[in-house]
Amino acid sequence: MIPCLGIFDSGVGGFTVLNRVLERHRNISCLYLGDTARVPYGEKKPFQIRSIASEIVQWFRVQEVSAILVACNTTNSLAFDIVQDVADIPVMGLINSASATITEKRVGVLATSATVSSRAYKKHIEAIRPGTLVIEKACPELVPLIEAGHSSANSIQKIAYEYLQPLLDAQVEAIILGCSHYPLILPVLQQFVPEDVRIIDPAVAMACQLDSLLGQPEFSFQYPVLSSNTRFYVTSDPIGFATKATPLIGIRPEVELISLQPKACFF
């Protein structure tokens, strides 16, 4: 039986995870859920993120997925314990995957306000590599601009530079893209980041960690990497979501609208 992975994010950011996973394990089945009714997550309160996580995981359980990938750093930072407790199946997150790849002594993190407030990356990296300097920078304006389709606009270039500057001033040796949306503006970020500073996409590390669950990778060099085994669901605006998704995955997907009924919160 082909393993079925549940992947979720607040919007299209999780496509950075979906693409990396399917490049490495093309023949698996995936259910992608974009909680578009509540995007962005990054400015929400912790109790809201935890409640949302519970709803999403319970929906995935009904779909009988075999593992869940938390393709949202904000959820990972504030509700990973909820996902694990409710899921009762293997769960993988971006923060622990990326943190395990750190070898540098000075690390910058670009992330949402909620992720930065949680200090999740700092805690994970320092636990693995004590003595590492971790500087986190909240970037509240990036996700709304990316979701609105302004990934290459002059406005996002200016804002990205302003967010990067404190990290570059601190002479970091690596920068973690601590939101799954941020790899979508990688060309913009690369304009301002010196070549000797490593830019880390946590989705790459997560895809590698999946080898332990899915076996040895079978790399796909085809484009698009999307297979017929991938299905898409959203909580609002399926047509708009499909339009945004098309340039990111190479085809226009069929998208189904669902409703996540509020469930009991696990705090």
N, C-alpha and C positions, 0 to 999 in steps of 0.2 A: 504493500500500500504506500502511495506517495505521501510523505509528510506534508501536513498543511500548517503553514505558519500564519498567525495573526499578527498584523503590523498596524500600529496606530500612531496618529499624530493629530494635531489640531487642524492641519490643513495639508498643503502640498509638500511641506518640508520633509515628510517621511519618505518621499520619493528618492531622496539621496540614499536612504537605507535600502529601500526596495531595489533600486538599480544595482547597488553594490552586492546585495545578496544574490540577485538573479545572474549577475555576471559570474559569480563563483559557483552557484548551484542552480543551473537553468531549469531543471526538470521538476523542481518542487512546486507545490501548490501554495498560493498566498491569498489571504483575504486582507485587503487594505481598507482601514476605516479612517476617514478624515472627519474629525468633529467640527465641521465648518460652521455649525450654529454657534460655537463658543470660541472661535479663533479671535484673537491670540490668547494662549494660556499664560504667557509670561508676566502679565500684569494682574493676574488673579490672586486671590488670597489662598494660603495653603489648604484651608478646609475645603475650598471649592475644588481645587485640584484633586484632593483625596476622594471627594465625593464622585467627581467625574471618572476617576480611575476605576472606582468600584463598579460604576455603571458599565463602562466599556468592557472590563474583564468579564463581568457576568454575561454580557452579550456574546463575547467570544466563546464562553463555555457552552452556550446554547448551540453555537456553530460547530462545536466539537473540533476546534483546532488542536494540534498536537504540541504547539509551543507558541509563546507570545514574545514578540520583539517590541520593546518600548522605544519607539522611534521618536521620542519627544524628551529632550533633556529636562524640561521643567517637571514633567511627570516623574521622570527618573529621580530627580533630586528631592522631590517632596512626597512621592507616593509609591516608591518602589516596593516598600514593605506591604502596602495594600495590594498591589498587583500580585506579589508572590503569595500572600495569604489567601486571596480569593481565587487565584488561577488553579492551583493544585496540579499544574503541569510545568514543564521547564519555562523559565523566564530569563530573557537576556536584556541588558541595559547598555546604553551608550557610555555612561560615565565610568563604570568599572572597566569596560572594554578599552576605552581610550587611556585611562589612567595607568593601566598595566603596560602600555607601550612607552611610557615616559622614561627617557634616559638623561634628559637635560637637567641642569641645576636651576635654571631660571625659566619659568613657564608662565605664559599669559593665557587667559581664558576670555573669549568673547561669549557672552551668554545673555539670556533674558534676565530681567530684574529679579524674578522669583528664583531662578537658579543661582544667581550671584548671592542673593540674601541667604540662601540655604547653606552656602559655602561648601556644597557637596563636592565639587572638583578639588578644592583645597584639602578637604578632609581625606578623600580617597588617595590623592597623590602623596600627601604627607605620610599616610599610613603605609604606603608601599615603599616610598623613598623619603625617609626622614631627612630633613635639612633642605629639601627643595623649596625654593622661593616660588610661591604661586600668587600671581596678581590677576584678579578677576575684574572684568569690566562689563557693566550692564549696558545693553544696547536696545532700549525699548522701542526705538523707531524702525528697526530693520525688518522685523516680521511683517508689520502692516504694509510696508512698502513692497516687500517681496510678494506677499499675497495679492497685492493690487497690480502686480505685473511690472513694477518699476525696477527690475533687477539690474538694468544697465543705464539708468537715467543719471543725469548730472547730480540730481538731489541725493541719490543714494551714495554716489561716489564721495560727495562732500561729507555726509554723515559718517560713512565708513571710515574715512580718514580721521575724523575727530575721535571716533571710538578707538581706533588703533593707536593713536599718538601716545597715550599714557603707557601703553605696553612697550612701544618702541623706545620711548624715553627711558624706560627701566631696563633696556638692553636685554629683553627676553631672548632666549635661544629657540623657543618653540611657541607656537600659538595654537591652542585648541579651539576649534569651531564648536563651541558648546551649545549650539542650537542646530537642529537638523536642517533648518532653512538656510543656514549660512553658507554651506557648500554651493548653493545655487548662485551665489555672488562671488565665487572664488576668483574669477578673472578680475573683478573689481579690487578685491583684497590684495591680490598679487601685485597690483600696480604700486602699492605702498609698502609692501613687506620685503625687506632685503632677502636676496637669494639664500643667504646662509642661515636664515631663520626658518625652521621647519613648520609648515602649516599642517595640522593634524585634523583629519576628518574621522571622527569616531565611528562612522558607518563602516569604514574599511576594517577597523579592528573588530567590530561586531561580526561582520561577515566571516572573518577568519575564525572567530570563536565558534561559529556555527559548525565548523568542521567536526567538532566533537560530537555533535548531534546528528549531522547529515552524512558524515563520512568524507572521504577525500574529494576535493573540489573538481568539478568538470567545467573549466573556464569557457565562457561564451565570448566570442569576439564578434558576434553579430550585433547589428543595431536595427531595430530596437531589441533589447534583451527580453522584453515582455513576452510571456507565453500565454497560451489560452487557459492556463491553469490559474491565472490571476484574476480576482474579482474585486470590484471597488464599491465601497459604500460611503455615504456621507449623511450628515444630519441636517443639511440644508443645501439648496442651490446646486443640484447635480449637474445642470447644464453649464453653469459657470465653472464648476470644478473640472468638468471634462475639458473645457476650453483651456484652463490653466495647465492641465495635465499634459495636453497634447505635445507641446515643445519639450517637455521634460522626459517623456517616455517614448516619444517617436510615433505614437499613434493616438487616435482619439478613443479613449476607453468608454465602454458602457458603464454607467454609474447608477447605482440604486439608492434611493432615498430611504432611510430608516429612522425610527424614533427610539431613543434610549430612555426607557422609563426609569424615573428615579427609584433607586433602591436604598436600602439601609446603608449608612456610612460606617466604615470600619476605621476608627481613629486609634 
